[in-house]
């Protein structure tokens, strides 16, 4: 896997493509906007599951309305993040803070998918189970933790 990271980092096409400063700025902006869209959408649904936000809205309907934005934001994050990753792929590969960020983000996405799949079921059942509320809370914590780790990578490792 490390050899793939080195190949990505030294790819002439990617180096040429990513060496244009306006593109680097655009990727950062796209990445952050994607984070705002994804995290914002998921956290709103999580808050609805917890009974804090949008109490007048049915949880399944609310999740169905907001999750397309979350998936769009995730697509923005994945594409821009991958392109930014390739510029220093070998360094990111060896960075434990980056690994923690990716693991936490993956766990947050698993929790978000659990919420999205369960929301229509809870709506028809009439009550949101305590387990779902715990998962929603954990999902929010993980989303915010991944943002913190994302900021720690350059601060601790000097990468990015």
C-alpha positions in Angstrom: 0.0 0.0 0.0 2.9 2.4 0.8 4.2 1.9 -2.7 0.8 3.0 -4.1 1.0 6.1 -2.0 4.5 6.9 -3.2 3.3 6.4 -6.8 0.4 8.7 -6.3 2.6 11.3 -4.6 5.1 11.2 -7.5 2.7 10.9 -10.4 3.6 13.5 -13.0 0.0 14.1 -14.0 -1.1 14.6 -10.4 1.9 16.7 -9.6 1.2 19.0 -12.6 -2.5 19.1 -11.8 -2.1 19.9 -8.1 0.8 22.3 -8.5 -1.5 25.1 -9.8 -2.2 27.3 -6.7 -5.8 28.2 -7.5 -6.7 24.5 -7.7 -5.2 23.9 -4.3 -7.3 26.7 -2.9 -10.4 25.4 -4.7 -9.8 21.9 -3.3 -9.6 23.2 0.2 -12.8 25.2 -0.2 -14.6 22.3 -1.8 -13.5 20.1 1.1 -14.6 22.5 3.8 -18.0 23.2 2.1 -18.5 19.4 1.7 -17.8 19.0 5.4 -20.3 21.7 6.3 -23.0 20.2 4.1 -22.4 16.6 5.3 -21.9 17.3 9.0 -24.7 19.9 9.1 -27.2 17.5 7.4 -26.3 14.5 9.5 -26.2 16.5 12.8 -29.7 18.0 12.1 -31.1 14.5 11.6 -29.3 13.3 14.8 -30.7 16.2 16.7 -34.2 15.2 15.4 -33.6 11.6 16.6 -32.7 13.0 20.0 -35.9 15.1 20.0 -34.0 18.4 20.2 -34.6 19.8 16.7 -37.6 19.7 14.2 -39.9 18.1 16.7 -42.9 18.8 14.5 -41.3 16.8 11.6 -41.5 13.0 11.3 -38.0 11.5 11.7 -38.1 9.4 8.5 -39.3 12.2 6.4 -36.7 14.6 7.9 -33.9 12.0 7.3 -35.1 11.4 3.7 -35.1 15.1 3.0 -31.6 15.9 4.5 -29.5 12.8 3.7 -29.2 13.5 -0.1 -27.4 16.7 1.0 -25.2 14.6 3.3 -24.3 12.2 0.5 -23.5 15.1 -1.8 -21.3 16.6 0.8 -19.6 13.3 1.4 -18.9 13.1 -2.4 -17.3 16.5 -2.3 -15.2 15.5 0.7 -14.0 12.2 -0.8 -13.1 13.7 -4.2 -11.3 16.8 -2.9 -9.8 14.9 0.0 -8.4 12.2 -2.2 -6.8 14.8 -4.5 -5.3 16.6 -1.5 -4.1 13.3 -0.1 -2.2 12.4 -3.3 0.0 15.5 -3.0 1.6 14.0 0.2 0.2 10.4 0.1 3.3 8.7 1.6 3.4 11.2 4.5 -0.3 10.7 5.2 0.1 7.0 5.0 2.5 7.0 7.9 0.7 9.6 10.0 -1.2 8.1 13.0 -3.3 11.3 13.4 -4.5 10.9 9.8 -5.3 7.2 10.5 -7.4 8.2 13.6 -9.2 10.8 11.5 -10.1 8.3 8.9 -11.2 5.6 11.4 -13.4 8.1 13.3 -14.9 9.4 10.1 -15.7 5.8 9.0 -17.4 5.1 12.3 -19.4 8.3 12.0 -20.5 7.3 8.6 -21.6 3.8 9.8 -23.6 5.5 12.6 -25.2 7.9 10.0 -26.2 5.0 7.8 -27.7 3.2 10.8 -29.7 6.4 11.5 -30.8 6.8 7.9 -31.9 3.1 7.6 -33.7 3.1 10.9 -35.5 6.4 10.7 -38.4 5.2 8.6 -38.8 2.2 10.9 -38.9 4.3 14.0 -41.4 6.6 12.4 -43.8 3.7 11.8 -43.2 2.3 15.3 -44.2 5.5 16.9 -41.2 5.8 19.1 -37.5 6.2 18.7 -35.6 3.5 20.6 -33.0 4.5 23.2 -30.4 2.7 21.2 -31.1 5.0 18.2 -30.7 8.0 20.4 -27.4 6.7 21.7 -26.2 6.1 18.2 -27.3 9.6 17.1 -25.4 11.1 20.0 -22.3 9.0 19.2 -22.6 9.9 15.5 -22.5 13.7 16.4 -19.6 13.2 18.7 -17.7 11.2 16.0 -18.5 13.8 13.3 -17.1 16.6 15.4 -14.1 14.5 16.5 -13.2 13.8 12.8 -13.2 17.6 12.2 -10.9 18.0 15.2 -8.6 15.3 14.0 -8.6 16.9 10.5 -7.3 20.1 12.1 -4.8 18.2 14.2 -3.1 16.5 11.2 -1.3 19.7 10.0 -0.9 21.0 13.6 0.8 17.8 14.9 2.3 16.3 11.8 2.9 19.3 9.7 1.3 17.6 6.7 -1.2 19.5 4.6 
